[in-house]
Amino acid sequence: MANVIIAGERHLSTPNLPRQSQHILIRPKQFPSGRYPLEKIWYPLKSFSYWQPFWKNYQVVHAFNRIEYTNKPWFVTFEDHSFLYRNPKNKVEEIAYKILNNRLALKNCQKIIAISDYAKMRFVNRISEWNISEELKNKLTVIHPNFAIKSNQPKTYKISENIELVFVGNHLARKGGIVALRLAKKAEALGLPIKVHIISNLRCGSGVPTDFPDQSKYAADLKLLDLDNVVFHKSLPNEKVLDLLVQSHFQILATLHDTYGYSVIEGFSVATPAITTNICALPEFVHDGENGYHLKLPLNEIRHWNDWLHGEKTKTDEYWEIVNSTYDYLAEQALHKILHFLERIDKQEHYEYLSAGALTQMKNNHNAEKQNELFDSLYAAAAGLK
């Protein structure tokens, strides 16, 4: 049995660790505290892992979006390439990042773990001109996030049932909540039997990637929360979210940018198919016509939404026209997917096929029991226990 330090970003670590381990997983307290991180003093420290001193012995470190300064064996799990750099502002910062990044080539860095092929692609592109690129690629592997399987059999659809969809995401616009609301409006106008559940704290506007920064532009969409076919849940504990996913026929995540999409996997754990966009990592686990449907966006070479503008350009009328028309375009696509489903003669059989596909994806690629064994084996080997 090894003592394993879990370091770095907590939000990334939870779905990318063993859920039950034969080893002892230790989370040290942040230093000096989560409220006053050291990167506020010097930004390169955001890529470096540090914690408050403690006196327990440990044999292995598993870091998340952070680089370790240790002589113990360590692993790093990442969601994209950004932990390698944070836009250095001067020569000193460039040197600091080089020192940190070179630690990935040291022998005690056991594996560099991408959570998706998308993350792996971003990493490989970033290091392509580094003199240590081959050493790093030899350590690079993909291990997808894992969750407990909650259902053992696919769900069924009854002809008389309303179609129930659920959106989960605090970033309402970026994740596709605006699309879900506009879908509800279109469905109501057509008298379609569709109900949309929204679980969100409704954050949108300034500070959210892909959003138009002026939140007032979203006022008309926020009023759609009052539609008769919309149920707004604000925030729910995780078990209640899972209950709602069980009750829903589809989950909808019409996101404009997402490094992964954990809520989709949680939906798969209860056999709920997904309606998602085709960006970033999503096509790696949402397969059109097999465990859900794709809403197709134009993509660039790194699988990002091609029409995404950045910086000062996001404040222009042009960008609002882009995002506004894109929300509507995706809502129209989602409507057509559901209409096509409702018009199928074999919709009951097809729905069960989609639900079974969600479970198959879950069991084969995101199964917590398999991941428990995988990570425990990695930790044991690193600690010299086998």
ZAVO-70835 format. One record per residue: x, z, y of N, C-alpha, C in turn; residue in one letter. Coordinates in pm, whole numbers, padded with zeros to 5 digits, always signed. Atoms other than C-alpha are relative to their C-alpha. Example, Ala and Ser with C-alpha at 12.3 -4.5 7.8 and 13.67 -1.06 7.14 Angstrom:
BEGIN
+00089+00000-00119+01230+00780-00450+00090+00000+00120A-00082-00006-00119+01367+00714-00106-00077+00073+00109S
//
This chain:
BEGIN
+00085+00000-00120+00000+00000+00000+00088+00000+00125M-00078+00010-00123+00137-00099+00341-00082+00046+00120A+00062-00026-00130+00062+00025+00691+00019-00124+00086N-00004+00127-00075-00026-00282+00901-00051+00025+00141V+00042-00008-00140-00034-00275+01281-00082-00123+00035I+00083+00108-00049-00317-00486+01426+00013-00001+00153I-00034+00004-00142-00213-00598+01775-00062-00122+00067A+00046+00116-00075-00333-00829+02050-00149+00002+00026G+00138+00013-00045-00680-00958+02134-00099+00043-00107E+00095-00057+00096-00954-00757+01965-00109-00101-00037R+00111+00090+00029-01224-01024+01998+00038-00104-00105H-00046+00098+00097-01012-01263+01792+00029+00065-00135L-00042-00064+00124-00897-01009+01535-00116+00029-00095S+00110-00047+00086-01238-00894+01407-00040-00100-00107T+00038+00094+00107-01342-01216+01226+00118-00064-00073P-00118+00063+00058-00984-01303+01128+00093+00100-00069N-00069-00102+00077-00883-00993+00934-00073+00019-00133L+00078-00040+00118-00970-00867+00587-00108+00099+00041P+00110-00093-00031-01308-00695+00608+00018+00131-00075R-00036-00119+00078-01197-00454+00336+00140-00025-00055Q-00138+00022+00038-00829-00409+00267+00052+00114-00086S-00067-00104+00078-00621-00225+00010+00112+00065+00080Q-00103-00056-00088-00373-00166+00293-00066+00081+00112H+00051-00080-00112-00409+00067+00592+00022-00080+00128I-00008+00076-00124-00488-00128+00910-00007+00096+00118L-00012-00094-00112-00385+00055+01227-00010-00075+00132I+00012+00057-00135-00498-00033+01581+00056+00100+00100R-00053-00091-00102-00267+00138+01831-00078-00014+00131P+00063+00008-00132-00404+00219+02175+00082-00092+00090K-00069+00090-00091-00323-00034+02444+00085+00080+00099Q-00090-00065-00095-00047+00045+02692+00006-00080+00128F+00036-00142-00018-00091+00171+02955-00147+00026-00028P+00141-00010+00043-00465+00108+02904-00061-00138+00015S+00067+00129-00011-00709-00177+02867-00041-00033+00142G+00047+00023-00137-00815-00128+03228+00114-00046+00091R-00114+00035-00085-00464-00169+03373+00110-00064-00084Y-00098+00064+00087-00278-00417+03152+00127-00038+00078P-00129+00028-00063+00089-00486+03220+00009-00141+00055L-00008+00138-00052+00025-00858+03273-00043-00009+00145E+00033+00000-00143-00119-00763+03614+00126+00020+00084K-00129-00018-00068+00237-00666+03703+00083-00128-00012I-00078+00123+00023+00400-00974+03547-00073-00082-00106W+00094+00074+00083+00186-01248+03395+00053-00040-00137Y-00047+00035+00135+00414-01358+03105-00025+00108-00105P+00026-00107+00096+00344-01018+02948-00135-00017-00069L+00127+00027+00067-00002-01152+02861+00021-00067-00136K-00030+00063+00129+00163-01346+02579+00077+00094-00094S-00082-00095+00073+00352-01036+02459-00086+00118-00045F+00079-00110+00054+00210-00761+02239+00071+00134+00026S-00056-00134-00025+00261-00396+02340-00110+00102-00018Y+00098-00106+00022+00092-00065+02266+00063+00136+00030W-00049-00135-00025+00120+00308+02330+00079+00050-00120Q-00081-00052+00111+00387+00488+02123-00083+00088-00094P+00058-00092+00097+00276+00660+01804+00104+00020-00110F-00108-00045+00088+00464+00822+01518-00022-00034-00147W+00020+00042+00138+00326+00660+01206+00098-00111-00037K-00082+00109+00050+00554+00444+00996-00089-00122-00029N+00073+00121+00034+00445+00084+00953+00097-00103-00055Y-00085+00098+00068+00573-00207+00747-00024-00143+00049Q+00038+00136-00036+00392-00515+00887-00079+00004+00130V+00081+00016-00121+00241-00636+01218-00078-00131-00012V+00082+00122-00008-00048-00881+01246-00052-00007+00143H+00034+00015-00141-00087-01003+01605-00101-00112+00019A+00103+00099-00030-00369-01204+01763+00018-00050+00143F-00029+00063-00131-00290-01448+02047+00112+00074+00075N-00112-00072-00060+00025-01243+02109+00126-00022-00083R-00129+00012+00066+00395-01267+02026+00064+00138-00008I-00055-00133+00025+00574-00966+01878+00150+00009+00031E-00143-00031-00014+00906-00808+01972+00027+00116-00095Y-00018-00098+00107+00986-00630+01646+00096-00055-00103T-00082+00044+00111+01228-00639+01356-00074+00010-00133N+00084-00007+00120+00942-00580+01109-00061-00138-00029K+00070+00126+00029+00770-00870+00928-00130-00007+00080P+00123+00011-00079+00485-01007+01139-00063-00138-00015W+00081+00121+00000+00211-01268+01150-00065-00013+00137F+00079+00019-00122+00035-01422+01446-00114-00097-00031V+00118+00085+00011-00318-01566+01443-00041-00044+00140T+00032+00049-00134-00428-01787+01733-00119-00096-00006F+00118+00087-00009-00735-01985+01851+00028-00131+00072E-00048+00126-00057-00553-02249+02059+00145+00022+00040D-00144-00006-00031-00208-02309+02205+00033+00089+00119H-00025-00061-00131-00250-02102+02522+00081+00130-00007S-00083-00121+00007-00075-01789+02389+00148-00032+00016F-00140+00040-00014+00250-01989+02408+00047-00004+00145L-00038+00009-00141+00241-02013+02786-00121+00029+00087Y+00109-00025-00095+00034-01920+03091+00035-00064+00135R-00033+00075-00122+00136-02188+03343+00107+00071+00084N-00107-00069-00073+00474-02045+03451+00014-00049+00143P-00003+00033-00143+00509-02031+03830+00142-00019+00053K-00137+00010-00047+00889-02019+03853+00095-00003-00119N-00102+00012+00104+01216-02048+03660+00009+00125-00085K-00010-00126+00074+01220-01681+03563-00112+00008-00105V+00111-00002+00095+00876-01710+03402+00023-00101-00112E-00030+00099+00103+00984-02026+03219+00097+00055-00103E-00098-00061+00092+01282-01839+03072-00066+00106-00086I+00070-00105+00075+01059-01548+02972-00084-00059-00112A+00082+00063+00103+00821-01778+02786+00087-00060-00110Y-00088+00058+00101+01110-01952+02612+00052+00107-00095K-00047-00110+00084+01246-01619+02488-00110+00045-00095I+00112-00042+00084+00903-01516+02363-00030-00103-00108L+00036+00104+00096+00826-01849+02199+00105-00018-00110N-00106+00014+00099+01165-01861+02025-00010+00106-00110N+00017-00103+00102+01068-01543+01841-00082-00051-00118R+00079+00057+00109+00827-01753+01638+00087-00064-00107L-00092+00064+00095+01128-01918+01473+00082+00101-00079A-00079-00101+00070+01283-01588+01362-00052+00020-00141L+00034-00013+00141+01286-01511+00992-00113+00100-00023K+00102-00103+00025+01065-01201+01026-00140-00042+00046N+00132+00058-00028+00783-01413+01174-00040-00077-00125C+00030+00051+00133+00622-01482+00838-00086-00127+00002Q+00091+00114-00008+00335-01717+00923-00062-00008+00139K+00072+00027-00124+00173-01876+01226-00135-00055-00043I+00131+00029+00060-00200-01884+01149-00096-00055+00105I+00103+00061-00085-00438-02124+01323-00136+00028-00062A+00134-00028+00055-00809-02042+01290-00078-00128-00029I+00069+00127+00024-00897-02413+01270+00102-00113+00004S-00086+00118-00014-00749-02761+01240+00013-00040+00146D-00006+00025-00144-00835-02800+01609+00111+00085+00063Y-00105-00088-00053-00615-02497+01691+00138-00047-00044A-00127+00050+00053-00340-02636+01468+00045-00124+00078K-00033+00121-00074-00356-02973+01645+00050+00033+00141M-00044-00037-00135-00329-02810+01990+00140+00060-00002R-00131-00063+00014-00031-02603+01873+00108-00104-00026F-00100+00102+00035+00152-02899+01718+00028-00090+00120V-00021+00081-00120+00098-03105+02033+00087+00073+00101N-00074-00078-00099+00235-02825+02248+00148+00012-00033R-00139-00025+00038+00555-02773+02047+00075-00129-00035I-00055+00125+00051+00623-03141+01976+00141-00030+00049S-00132+00030-00056+00930-03158+02202+00094+00120-00005E-00086-00117+00012+01070-02814+02122+00106-00024-00108W-00104+00018+00102+01397-02800+01930-00025+00084-00125N+00034-00080+00118+01241-02545+01693-00133-00045-00062I+00134+00042+00042+00925-02749+01628-00013-00008-00152S+00011+00014+00146+01001-02825+01261-00005+00136-00068E+00003-00135+00057+01073-02459+01185-00139+00062+00016E+00132-00058-00026+00742-02358+01343-00107-00069-00084L+00101+00071+00080+00542-02630+01166+00006+00040-00146K-00013-00045+00139+00680-02509+00832-00069+00134-00024N+00068-00130+00012+00525-02168+00902-00149-00009+00029K+00136+00015-00051+00197-02307+01028-00101-00020-00113L+00107+00015+00098-00120-02267+00822-00134+00020+00069T+00135-00017-00054-00497-02270+00878-00077+00096-00090V+00090-00091+00070-00716-01976+00777-00123+00020+00089I+00122-00007-00081-01075-01997+00901-00054+00143+00007H+00062-00133-00012-01265-01688+01025-00091+00030-00119P+00080-00039+00116-01455-01490+00763-00107+00102+00036N+00112-00093-00016-01784-01301+00741-00054+00033-00139F+00066-00036+00127-01976-01122+00466-00118-00094-00024A+00114+00084+00037-02224-01343+00282-00122+00090-00016I+00120-00084-00001-02572-01201+00341-00113-00056-00087K+00106+00062+00080-02785-01446+00139+00060-00065-00124S-00046+00060+00125-02754-01569-00217-00071-00130-00034N+00073+00123+00029-03001-01856-00205-00045-00066+00129Q+00041+00070-00122-03106-02124+00044-00141+00038+00043P+00131-00027-00055-03407-02082+00269-00092-00120-00022K+00099+00107+00016-03727-02284+00248-00076-00019+00131T+00083+00030-00118-03950-02448+00507-00142-00031-00047Y+00141+00025+00031-04330-02437+00492-00059-00092+00106K+00055+00103-00089-04524-02727+00642-00074+00060+00119I+00084-00059-00106-04749-02498+00847+00080+00078+00103S-00080-00086-00086-04462-02312+01012+00041-00071+00130E-00067+00046-00121-04350-02352+01372+00150-00007-00027N-00146+00005+00006-03987-02457+01404+00055+00107+00096I-00059-00106-00082-03796-02151+01527+00150-00025+00010E-00142+00017-00027-03456-02197+01689+00052+00123+00073L-00059-00114-00069-03217-01928+01807+00132-00042+00063V-00125+00022-00072-02942-01956+02068+00066+00136+00020F-00078-00123-00019-02669-01687+02075+00121-00032+00086V-00117+00024-00085-02419-01680+02362-00016+00061+00137G+00009-00063-00132-02350-01473+02672+00025-00100+00113N-00019+00108-00098-02220-01780+02859-00112-00101-00018H+00122+00075+00024-02562-01937+02891+00018-00151+00012L-00014+00145-00022-02465-02278+03033+00107-00060-00090A-00110+00057+00079-02130-02334+02860-00036-00010-00148R+00030-00005+00143-02259-02237+02515-00122-00086-00038K+00114+00086+00031-02576-02447+02544-00135+00064+00014G+00129-00064-00022-02848-02201+02642-00089-00079+00095G+00076+00086-00091-02952-02431+02927-00063-00116-00078I+00051+00108+00086-02990-02710+02670-00118+00051-00082V+00109-00056+00081-03205-02483+02451-00125+00021+00084A+00115-00021-00088-03429-02395+02747-00066-00132+00037L+00058+00132-00033-03472-02759+02847-00067-00064-00122R+00065+00045+00123-03551-02842+02485-00138+00064-00012L+00129-00070+00006-03826-02577+02495-00101-00061+00098A+00088+00061-00100-03968-02732+02812-00053-00135-00048K+00041+00131+00050-03973-03079+02657-00098+00015-00116K+00088-00022+00115-04133-02945+02338-00138+00045+00044A+00129-00048-00050-04404-02764+02533-00081-00115+00060E+00069+00114-00062-04487-03080+02731-00060-00092-00104A+00048+00088+00107-04531-03269+02402-00092+00072-00097L+00085-00078+00090-04727-02989+02235+00059+00017-00139G-00067-00013+00129-04467-02956+01958+00008+00146-00044L-00003-00137+00052-04463-02647+01732+00142+00055-00007P-00139-00046-00008-04121-02526+01850+00007+00126+00086I-00025-00122-00077-04023-02176+01960+00151+00021+00009K-00143-00018-00024-03681-02099+02111+00029+00146+00035V-00045-00137-00028-03517-01755+02099+00135-00007+00074H-00124-00005-00079-03246-01681+02358+00056+00141-00005I-00072-00128-00001-02995-01399+02302+00121-00018+00090I-00104+00027-00100-02773-01384+02611-00009+00100+00114S+00004-00075-00126-02671-01182+02915-00009-00094+00119N+00031+00103-00101-02728-01508+03106+00113-00026+00099L-00110+00027-00092-02382-01537+03257+00019-00151+00016R-00027+00141-00028-02330-01874+03424+00055-00012+00142C-00052+00023-00134-02157-02022+03727+00148+00028+00011G-00142-00018-00032-01824-01926+03882+00072+00084-00106S-00082-00072+00097-01553-01817+03640-00023-00038-00144G+00029+00042+00137-01706-01979+03332+00045-00145-00019V-00045+00138+00023-01530-02289+03192-00118-00094-00021P+00096+00111+00004-01734-02612+03222-00121+00020+00092T+00118-00023-00085-01999-02446+03447+00022-00053+00141D-00003+00023-00144-02084-02561+03796+00007+00138+00066F-00024-00136-00048-01960-02264+04005-00113+00063+00081P+00110-00056-00079-02270-02224+04227-00116+00036-00093D+00099-00046+00096-02502-02012+04015-00143-00037+00041Q+00136+00032-00046-02804-02101+04231-00051-00132-00059S+00040+00127+00061-02802-02446+04071-00075+00021-00132K+00062-00028+00129-02920-02279+03750-00132+00075+00014Y+00121-00080-00023-03219-02102+03909-00122-00059-00069A+00116+00063+00060-03475-02356+03789+00002+00014-00152A-00010-00016+00145-03344-02335+03433-00029+00144-00042D+00024-00141+00035-03352-01953+03434-00149+00032+00002L+00146-00021-00003-03723-01970+03521-00066-00045-00131K+00054+00046+00127-03775-02147+03188-00005+00111-00105L+00008-00115+00090-03721-01810+03019-00142+00053-00009L+00139-00046-00001-04086-01745+03110-00096-00093-00074D+00087+00091+00075-04219-02039+02906-00064+00072-00119L+00071-00062+00112-04471-01948+02637+00072-00018-00133D-00070+00024+00126-04250-02097+02367+00146+00044+00003N-00134-00059-00009-03937-01905+02475-00011+00151-00013V-00007-00146+00014-03853-01550+02366+00141+00042+00042V-00129-00044-00054-03574-01384+02568+00030+00140-00050F-00036-00127+00062-03394-01102+02386+00111+00074+00074H-00113-00058-00073-03112-01031+02636+00110+00036-00098K-00104-00036+00096-02874-00830+02415-00062+00074-00117S+00049-00063+00122-02928-00717+02057+00120+00048-00081L-00108-00038+00093-02715-00520+01808+00016-00108-00106P-00032+00110+00091-02549-00745+01551-00099-00010-00116N+00093+00008+00113-02786-00650+01268-00133-00062+00041E+00124+00062-00049-03085-00753+01484+00020-00150+00024K-00031+00143-00015-02915-01083+01566-00009-00068-00137V+00005+00056+00135-02872-01143+01192-00144-00010-00049L+00142+00006+00038-03240-01056+01135-00068-00122+00062D+00061+00114-00068-03337-01318+01392+00050-00132-00056L-00054+00120+00065-03105-01573+01233-00068-00025-00135L+00072+00013+00128-03277-01504+00899-00137-00062+00024V+00136+00045-00028-03619-01566+01056-00005-00142+00058Q-00002+00130-00067-03512-01885+01237+00033-00113-00096S-00029+00116+00083-03502-02233+01088+00135-00063+00034H-00127+00056-00045-03206-02352+01296+00060+00091+00108F-00071-00055-00115-02944-02204+01524+00044-00118+00086Q-00041+00109-00088-02856-02413+01829+00114+00046+00089I-00118-00029-00082-02514-02413+01996+00047-00132+00061L-00032+00128-00066-02505-02717+02226+00109+00023+00105A-00107-00045-00090-02176-02599+02374+00082-00117+00055T-00088+00099-00062-01961-02798+02616+00147+00030-00027L-00138-00033+00040-01647-02611+02513-00002+00132-00076H-00002-00120+00083-01579-02356+02240+00118-00011-00095D-00114+00010+00089-01255-02283+02059-00040+00015-00146T+00049-00005+00138-01458-02197+01749-00153-00005-00005Y+00146-00008+00013-01823-02080+01742-00038+00094-00113G+00021-00098+00107-01842-01759+01536-00147+00018-00036Y+00142-00023+00027-02219-01729+01572-00053-00099-00103S+00044+00099+00099-02259-02047+01366+00031+00049-00141V-00038-00050+00132-02070-01892+01074-00088+00118-00040I+00092-00111+00030-02281-01576+01098-00136-00054-00042E+00124+00063+00042-02587-01801+01080+00010-00057-00140G-00020+00052+00135-02444-01971+00773-00003+00112-00104F-00002-00112+00096-02402-01627+00612-00140+00038-00045S+00139-00024+00040-02784-01603+00606-00071-00133-00027V+00050+00131+00045-02825-01972+00509-00079-00076+00107A+00070+00069-00109-02941-02094+00853+00082-00119+00049T-00072+00119-00048-02839-02454+00937+00018+00004+00152P-00037-00003-00142-02693-02531+01281-00018-00136+00065A+00000+00118-00085-02750-02782+01558+00106+00024+00107I-00111-00024-00091-02424-02810+01752+00051-00132+00059T-00074+00116-00048-02217-03046+01961+00116-00030-00095T-00106+00048+00088-01925-03232+01806+00139+00030+00054N-00126-00026-00068-01646-03072+02011+00091+00095-00079I-00101-00097+00045-01326-02882+01922-00006+00023-00150C-00004-00030+00143-01347-02706+01583-00134-00017-00069A+00133-00003+00061-01724-02737+01529-00020-00102-00113L+00020+00095+00111-01715-03059+01317+00075+00037-00128P-00071-00044+00120-01479-02880+01076-00090+00079-00094E+00087-00078+00087-01762-02663+00949-00149-00032+00015F+00137+00051-00012-02086-02816+01082+00004-00149-00032V-00006+00138+00048-02135-03139+00890-00138-00064+00015H+00126+00064-00036-02404-03372+01022-00077-00046-00123D+00084+00038+00112-02689-03408+00774+00026+00076-00127G-00033-00077+00120-02532-03164+00527-00031+00149+00016E+00035-00141-00027-02561-02817+00685-00050+00017+00143N+00049-00002-00137-02695-02908+01027+00004-00138+00060G-00001+00127-00072-02695-03178+01293+00099+00006+00116Y-00088+00012-00116-02450-03298+01559-00075-00059+00119H+00038+00060-00128-02540-03359+01922+00129-00057+00056L-00129+00064-00023-02274-03611+02020+00033-00013+00147K-00058+00013-00134-02068-03582+02337+00117-00097-00005L-00123+00080-00005-01799-03828+02448+00121+00093+00001P-00117-00087+00016-01462-03677+02348+00128-00070+00043L-00134+00054-00026-01102-03719+02457+00087+00020-00124N-00088-00001+00117-00797-03724+02229+00022+00139-00058E-00015-00135+00054-00791-03343+02193-00135+00063-00032I+00134-00040+00043-01161-03323+02099-00072+00089+00102R+00073-00066-00109-01274-03187+02439-00102-00097+00058H+00100+00079-00071-01578-03307+02629+00070-00084+00105W-00077+00093-00082-01447-03613+02808-00033+00006+00149N+00042+00001-00140-01643-03563+03132+00024+00132+00073D-00029-00131-00057-01522-03208+03197+00099-00015+00116W-00090-00002-00115-01371-03173+03547+00054+00141+00020L-00070-00128-00014-01140-02892+03658+00031+00029+00147H-00045-00042-00133-01032-02693+03962-00103-00026+00108G+00087+00023-00116-01176-02791+04298-00106-00106-00028E+00097+00105+00031-01353-03090+04142-00131+00056-00055K+00123-00059+00055-01602-02852+03978-00099+00037+00110T+00087-00041-00110-01743-02767+04323-00072-00118+00067K+00054+00120-00065-01847-03123+04404-00140-00033-00051T+00131+00048+00042-02193-03278+04393+00012-00089-00123D-00023+00088+00115-02047-03527+04146+00001+00080-00130E-00009-00079+00123-01970-03253+03895-00136+00059-00038Y+00133-00049+00033-02316-03101+03925-00084-00111-00065W+00073+00111+00060-02463-03444+03850+00044-00022-00145E-00053+00018+00136-02235-03467+03546-00057+00106-00094I+00045-00104+00092-02324-03128+03398-00152+00000-00013V+00147-00001+00002-02692-03148+03493-00053-00110-00092N+00046+00111+00084-02737-03488+03328+00042+00023-00146S-00045-00027+00137-02536-03372+03025-00090+00101-00069T+00095-00095+00058-02762-03069+02969-00127-00073-00045Y+00124+00070+00033-03062-03301+02976+00021-00098-00116D-00035+00094+00107-02893-03559+02754+00005+00072-00135Y-00009-00075+00124-02818-03293+02492-00137+00054-00043L+00135-00047+00032-03170-03148+02514-00084-00112-00061A+00074+00115+00052-03311-03496+02454+00047-00033-00143E-00052+00022+00135-03080-03543+02155-00055+00102-00099Q+00051-00107+00087-03186-03205+02012-00147-00022-00033A+00142+00028+00021-03552-03298+02058-00018-00109-00105L+00011+00110+00095-03502-03623+01868+00040+00043-00141H-00039-00051+00132-03323-03442+01584-00116+00075-00064K+00110-00080+00055-03616-03202+01543-00121-00088-00029I+00110+00092+00025-03876-03478+01578+00024-00079-00129L-00035+00075+00121-03693-03678+01312-00020+00088-00124H+00021-00093+00111-03695-03370+01088-00149+00016-00031F+00144-00021+00020-04069-03311+01142-00070-00123-00057L+00061+00124+00047-04146-03677+01065+00039-00036-00143E-00046+00031+00135-03963-03674+00731-00108+00035-00102R+00093-00028+00110-04185-03698+00424+00056+00111-00088I-00066-00097+00088-03929-03489+00233+00059+00118+00075D-00063-00101-00085-03869-03230+00506+00022+00135-00071K-00021-00126+00071-03914-02933+00271+00126-00006-00085Q-00120+00017+00083-03654-03063+00027+00125-00014+00086E-00115+00022-00088-03427-03174+00312+00043+00131+00065H-00037-00128-00062-03443-02834+00481+00073+00089-00099Y-00067-00083+00101-03352-02657+00158+00141-00052-00027E-00132+00060+00016-03061-02902+00121+00094+00043+00113Y-00081-00044-00114-02935-02817+00473+00038+00147-00013L-00024-00143+00015-02971-02445+00406+00101+00028-00111S-00098-00014+00109-02785-02475+00076+00139-00043+00046A-00128+00046-00055-02513-02668+00260+00066+00105+00088G-00053-00108-00083-02476-02381+00508+00063+00108-00087A-00053-00100+00091-02427-02136+00221+00126-00048-00070L-00118+00055+00067-02181-02365+00043+00122+00004+00092T-00109-00006-00097-01970-02395+00359+00050+00143+00015Q-00033-00141-00015-01979-02018+00395+00082+00050-00120M-00066-00051+00120-01880-01946+00035+00138-00061-00020K-00126+00069+00028-01601-02204+00020+00107+00023+00105N-00100-00002-00108-01435-02154+00359+00001+00126+00087N+00009-00116-00091-01547-01830+00529-00036+00128-00075H+00042-00109+00086-01601-01591+00241+00090+00122+00018N-00080-00119-00029-01487-01240+00336+00070+00053-00125A-00063-00052+00122-01418-01144-00026+00127-00077-00034E-00120+00081+00026-01175-01434-00072+00108+00028+00104K-00097-00026-00106-01011-01365+00264+00063+00138-00015Q-00058-00132+00027-00966-00998+00173+00121-00014-00091N-00108+00018+00098-00754-01103-00125+00117-00076+00062E-00104+00082-00060-00564-01365+00076+00087+00082+00095L-00078-00078-00096-00462-01134+00360+00074+00115-00068F-00068-00110+00069-00385-00843+00129+00124-00048-00073D-00116+00059+00068-00153-01069-00069+00112-00030+00100S-00100+00029-00103+00022-01183+00253+00070+00129+00047L-00057-00127-00048+00069-00823+00373+00092+00062-00106Y-00080-00059+00107+00197-00705+00035+00134-00071-00015A-00124+00077+00012+00452-00986+00011+00094+00028+00118A-00082-00027-00119+00572-00923+00369+00064+00137-00006A-00051-00137+00009+00614-00552+00297+00089+00021-00121A-00086-00010+00117+00807-00626-00022-00063+00077-00115G+00070-00077+00104+00540-00474-00246-00025-00083-00124L+00013+00083+00122+00528-00772-00484+00080-00129+00019K
//
